Amino acid sequence: MSTVTAIKSCATTACAFNNGGCTAFAITVGGDGATPACSTFITLDARGGLPVAEGHVGACQRLECVHNTDLMCTAEAVSFSAGNASCLSYEAR
C-alpha cells in the first residue's frame, strides 16, 4: 500500500481534533460491537492536531470491513457521523 486513506468529512464537532474537519495526523477506526467508529475521538475544551484539516486513517481494527487489508483502510476516503463519530464508509464482508 503506497497511500493512506484520507478523511473526507467528520461531522462530530465535539471532538478536539475537529476544527473545520479532522486535524488529527492519523486516526484509528475501531468501535464497539456493530458500531465502527473513530477511536481517536476525544472530547476536550481545546482544539488540537494539525493546523489544517488533512487527517488520515492510520489503522483500522475492524477486520470484517471490506476496506480492511492488513489492518489498513483501503477505501478511497472515509466519512464520520456526528455524535459518536461512526464510520460511514464501513462495509461488512
N, C-alpha and C positions, 0 to 999 in steps of 0.2 A: 504494500500500500504506500503510495507516494504522496498522498494528500490527506488532510484531516477534514472532517465534516464541519461545515460552518453552521452556526446557529442563525437561522433565518429570522426568527422572531421569538420573543418571550413576553407574554402578556402579564406576568406576575410582578406587579410593581412593588410588592412588599419585600422583594429580595434586595439585599445590599449590593448585589452585583448587577442590578438592572438600573441603568441610568440612560434612558433613551434606547435601550437594547442591552444585550448581555455584554458586560465589560470584564467578565472572568476570562483569563487567558485560555483555560480549558475547563470543562465541566465533566462530571461523571453522571451517566444515566444509570439509575438504579431503581429504587422504589420498592414498595411493599406489595407482595401478592400480585394481584392482577392490575395494579396501577403503576406502570413505568413512569418515573418522574426524575427530575433533576435532583441528584443527591448533593449538589453543591449549593443548593438553595439555603440561604441563611437570612433571618430577619434581624436587622440591627438598626440603630438610629443613625447610621452613617452609610455613605456610599463608598464603594471601593472598587479595586480592579484597575484595568487599563483606562487610559484617558479617552478611548474611543470604544464603541460597541462592535467589537470584532471577535466575539467569543467562538470557541470551537468545542467539539466533543472530544475529550481526551481519552475516555474509556467508556465502555458500555458493559454493564453487569447483567444485561438481560439476554441470556443465552438463547432464549426461544424466539427472539426477534429476527425477522428475515434480513435485517440490515446489519446483524452482528456477525463479524468474521474475525476470529482470533481476539475477541474482546474489544474490537474497534468498530465504530459505526461506519457503514459503507453507504448510507443514504446520501443523496446529493446535498441536502440541507435538512435541518430539523427545526421544529417549532414547538414552543411550550405554552401551555394554557395559563390563564390567571389562576389565582388561588394556590393550589399545591404544586404548581409547575409540572403538570402531567405532560409527558412526551406525546405530542400529537402526530408524530411521524412513525411511531411504533406500529409494527405489524407482526402478529404472532405467526409462527410457522404452521 
